[in-house]
Amino acid sequence: MVEQAWILRSLLEELETEEAEDEEAPDGIRLRNQSTKYRTDKIYTTKTAEKSENIKKNRYKDIIPFDHSRVKLTLTTSKNDTDYINANFIKGVTGSRAYIATQGPLPHTVLDFLRMLWEYNIEVCLCSIIDK
């Protein structure tokens, strides 16, 4: 446990020192272009994210989850809850669901975000980008 805390502190310190220099911008642009191509060429569908009841849950209209790899919520707290959250599973060395990439929650999607954390037993959340 002490070693995990040390690793996390080291990571946070490293992220703080890199604040001035954004080396991820070229990769971020490449990723956005690739995502746009997948949608426009209809390689991967995004029908669930484009439903009228889900559009308001997306922080950005051009960053939405693909249907084939989106995170689905099953725990419900009210009859108004849906299975939609703007999140996708990401492949890793342990399999196709090693990580989850998601947007920072909006004021009206915080409960969905917490449902996802609980349902998928998320132990660590990291964010190095601050939206302005």
Secondary structure as a PSIPRED ss2 file (coil, helix, strand):
# PSIPRED VFORMAT (PSIPRED V4.0)

   1 M C   1.000  0.000  0.000
   2 V H   0.000  1.000  0.000
   3 E H   0.000  1.000  0.000
   4 Q H   0.000  1.000  0.000
   5 A H   0.000  1.000  0.000
   6 W H   0.000  1.000  0.000
   7 I H   0.000  1.000  0.000
   8 L H   0.000  1.000  0.000
   9 R H   0.000  1.000  0.000
  10 S H   0.000  1.000  0.000
  11 L H   0.000  1.000  0.000
  12 L H   0.000  1.000  0.000
  13 E H   0.000  1.000  0.000
  14 E H   0.000  1.000  0.000
  15 L H   0.000  1.000  0.000
  16 E H   0.000  1.000  0.000
  17 T H   0.000  1.000  0.000
  18 E C   1.000  0.000  0.000
  19 E C   1.000  0.000  0.000
  20 A C   1.000  0.000  0.000
  21 E C   1.000  0.000  0.000
  22 D C   1.000  0.000  0.000
  23 E C   1.000  0.000  0.000
  24 E C   1.000  0.000  0.000
  25 A H   0.000  1.000  0.000
  26 P H   0.000  1.000  0.000
  27 D H   0.000  1.000  0.000
  28 G H   0.000  1.000  0.000
  29 I H   0.000  1.000  0.000
  30 R H   0.000  1.000  0.000
  31 L H   0.000  1.000  0.000
  32 R H   0.000  1.000  0.000
  33 N H   0.000  1.000  0.000
  34 Q H   0.000  1.000  0.000
  35 S H   0.000  1.000  0.000
  36 T H   0.000  1.000  0.000
  37 K H   0.000  1.000  0.000
  38 Y H   0.000  1.000  0.000
  39 R H   0.000  1.000  0.000
  40 T H   0.000  1.000  0.000
  41 D C   1.000  0.000  0.000
  42 K C   1.000  0.000  0.000
  43 I C   1.000  0.000  0.000
  44 Y C   1.000  0.000  0.000
  45 T C   1.000  0.000  0.000
  46 T C   1.000  0.000  0.000
  47 K C   1.000  0.000  0.000
  48 T C   1.000  0.000  0.000
  49 A C   1.000  0.000  0.000
  50 E C   1.000  0.000  0.000
  51 K C   1.000  0.000  0.000
  52 S H   0.000  1.000  0.000
  53 E H   0.000  1.000  0.000
  54 N H   0.000  1.000  0.000
  55 I H   0.000  1.000  0.000
  56 K C   1.000  0.000  0.000
  57 K C   1.000  0.000  0.000
  58 N C   1.000  0.000  0.000
  59 R C   1.000  0.000  0.000
  60 Y C   1.000  0.000  0.000
  61 K C   1.000  0.000  0.000
  62 D C   1.000  0.000  0.000
  63 I C   1.000  0.000  0.000
  64 I C   1.000  0.000  0.000
  65 P C   1.000  0.000  0.000
  66 F C   1.000  0.000  0.000
  67 D H   0.000  1.000  0.000
  68 H H   0.000  1.000  0.000
  69 S H   0.000  1.000  0.000
  70 R E   0.000  0.000  1.000
  71 V E   0.000  0.000  1.000
  72 K E   0.000  0.000  1.000
  73 L C   1.000  0.000  0.000
  74 T C   1.000  0.000  0.000
  75 L C   1.000  0.000  0.000
  76 T C   1.000  0.000  0.000
  77 T C   1.000  0.000  0.000
  78 S C   1.000  0.000  0.000
  79 K C   1.000  0.000  0.000
  80 N C   1.000  0.000  0.000
  81 D C   1.000  0.000  0.000
  82 T C   1.000  0.000  0.000
  83 D C   1.000  0.000  0.000
  84 Y E   0.000  0.000  1.000
  85 I E   0.000  0.000  1.000
  86 N E   0.000  0.000  1.000
  87 A E   0.000  0.000  1.000
  88 N E   0.000  0.000  1.000
  89 F E   0.000  0.000  1.000
  90 I E   0.000  0.000  1.000
  91 K E   0.000  0.000  1.000
  92 G E   0.000  0.000  1.000
  93 V C   1.000  0.000  0.000
  94 T C   1.000  0.000  0.000
  95 G E   0.000  0.000  1.000
  96 S E   0.000  0.000  1.000
  97 R E   0.000  0.000  1.000
  98 A E   0.000  0.000  1.000
  99 Y E   0.000  0.000  1.000
 100 I E   0.000  0.000  1.000
 101 A E   0.000  0.000  1.000
 102 T E   0.000  0.000  1.000
 103 Q C   1.000  0.000  0.000
 104 G C   1.000  0.000  0.000
 105 P C   1.000  0.000  0.000
 106 L C   1.000  0.000  0.000
 107 P H   0.000  1.000  0.000
 108 H H   0.000  1.000  0.000
 109 T H   0.000  1.000  0.000
 110 V H   0.000  1.000  0.000
 111 L H   0.000  1.000  0.000
 112 D H   0.000  1.000  0.000
 113 F H   0.000  1.000  0.000
 114 L H   0.000  1.000  0.000
 115 R H   0.000  1.000  0.000
 116 M H   0.000  1.000  0.000
 117 L H   0.000  1.000  0.000
 118 W H   0.000  1.000  0.000
 119 E H   0.000  1.000  0.000
 120 Y C   1.000  0.000  0.000
 121 N C   1.000  0.000  0.000
 122 I C   1.000  0.000  0.000
 123 E C   1.000  0.000  0.000
 124 V C   1.000  0.000  0.000
 125 C C   1.000  0.000  0.000
 126 L C   1.000  0.000  0.000
 127 C C   1.000  0.000  0.000
 128 S C   1.000  0.000  0.000
 129 I C   1.000  0.000  0.000
 130 I C   1.000  0.000  0.000
 131 D C   1.000  0.000  0.000
 132 K C   1.000  0.000  0.000
